[in-house]
Amino acid sequence: MKVTRTTLKHIRRSPYQSLAAVLIMVLTFLAITVFAFIVFGSSQVLNFFESKPQVTAFFKDTATEQNIDDLKNQLNQTGMISSMKYVSKDQALQIYKAQNKNDPLLLDLVTADILPASLEISTVKIEDLSTVSNIINKSPYVSQVVYQKDIVSRLTQWTNAIRIIGIILIILLTVVSVFIMMTVIGFKVSQRRDEIEIMKLLSATNWYIRLPFMLEGVFYGAIGTLLGWIIASGALLYFSPDLETFLHGIPIFPISPVFFVGLLFGELVLAVLLGVFASSLAVLRYLK
Amino acid sequence: MIRFENVTKQYPTGNTALEDITFSIDRGEFVFLVGPSGSGKTTLFRLLIRDAVPSSGSIFIGDWDLVNLPQKKIHVLRKNIGMVFQDLKLLRDRTIYENIMFPLEVGNIDSQEARDRVEEIIERVGIADHRDKFPVQLSGGELQRAAIARALAFSPEIILADEPTGNLDNATSWEIIKLLQDINASGTTILMATHNADIVNSLRNRTLILEKGKLTKDQASKHKKEHEHKD
């Protein structure tokens, strides 16, 4: 209790330095939270595409049911197919309607006639995809073949790039925030150099001197985390309807509250560690 | 109570502050440490509170071997020694009451016990009226009393007073000496560094004289001499 009072007194006595320390922690943890959302979102997008059929063959309007059945039989005979699903023009319209239910204008413009029927195919082994693709491409009734593999590999590349950039950014911000916090707390320690000397001469242990400064670091870290998390989470919730429209069909929203709480908890642990680390380093010089 | 055995203190600069000092002080004595500036008085005090270690020799306070005292035990030693610093070292942003409370706070003494203790000391040294004032609002004598009060916080067995009358007028100096004598009368051992020849000559307590880091004279107290003479 006494330690907490001393910590709060330290913070009150130099409010601008305390504000600077809190702001840098807000910035760091805002970046970490935003990055966590991006990683989470991109993983969900990736999972979505990975769970989709590996090849989708779109049929020309001239293709009859017989033509489609022939192609299905031909593919089944290869023994390479793990699953195959026929999506008729009407079913395609239902899917389209479900995906664009919030946009009546788009719904009015589209009828079943303009949507192609398709065959969604997955192979047992990934290496069989080229054989299956060759058979599909040779069919005169197929207008277009879409390979999920290409989409997934491009998405994986993007996700990895985002992760690397994010990690570098966070490391940089973390290092900067540790240095700023060290400087702020170091300055405060230096202002109290005489007091610390007197404390030591009057039988204070190093822990007694160190603890309020460490708590100060923890305080900056915790407040910074909380604010950073609130800003990022608030922004995500605010923009989630727009994001939902943008990512139509990809089931990211609603995000589980467990994810938000888990993220906050993890960030708080990190913030406490950073605060303790930075303040310990700052005080160390003066206790030697 | 205090024992110095062939103590030499040489600073890294090569300056020898103390050279081959040997003396001992018994429990309950009131001893003056006299010598010109730079004679090593403050260094001797620093050695006694383990703010410095000797280059050679041994120092004992009671059962404490100060040379071999582990770092983590220093704070325990300092609770047993009340130190009145030459520059007082009162915290400017705390009231007199808070300054006296400070060592008890640092020593994690129970709040009620600490409050009772401070009340008792503040009355004893005669600065109860100034409890809520800041050091800057007090006179030299009052500040000295506050510094002595703080030194008494843990009821130490020894008080080290470094020039407690240094910046005071004659009358106030005697008031401080009277206070220290009262404290000594209750059994506390006192080692006081001073330049004030008037006080030393009047009281004729045991006097250690330091010159250029050497103990040139260990003059027994007048009372002890008279006692020995009668025997």
Boltz contact constraints between the chains, C-beta under 6 A:
constraints:
  - contact:
      token1: [A, 195]
      token2: [B, 91]
      max_distance: 6.0
  - contact:
      token1: [A, 198]
      token2: [B, 89]
      max_distance: 6.0
  - contact:
      token1: [A, 199]
      token2: [B, 106]
      max_distance: 6.0
  - contact:
      token1: [A, 202]
      token2: [B, 103]
      max_distance: 6.0
  - contact:
      token1: [A, 202]
      token2: [B, 106]
      max_distance: 6.0
  - contact:
      token1: [A, 203]
      token2: [B, 75]
      max_distance: 6.0
  - contact:
      token1: [A, 203]
      token2: [B, 78]
      max_distance: 6.0
  - contact:
      token1: [A, 203]
      token2: [B, 79]
      max_distance: 6.0
  - contact:
      token1: [A, 203]
      token2: [B, 106]
      max_distance: 6.0
  - contact:
      token1: [A, 203]
      token2: [B, 107]
      max_distance: 6.0
  - contact:
      token1: [A, 204]
      token2: [B, 106]
      max_distance: 6.0
  - contact:
      token1: [A, 205]
      token2: [B, 75]
      max_distance: 6.0
  - contact:
      token1: [A, 208]
      token2: [B, 106]
      max_distance: 6.0
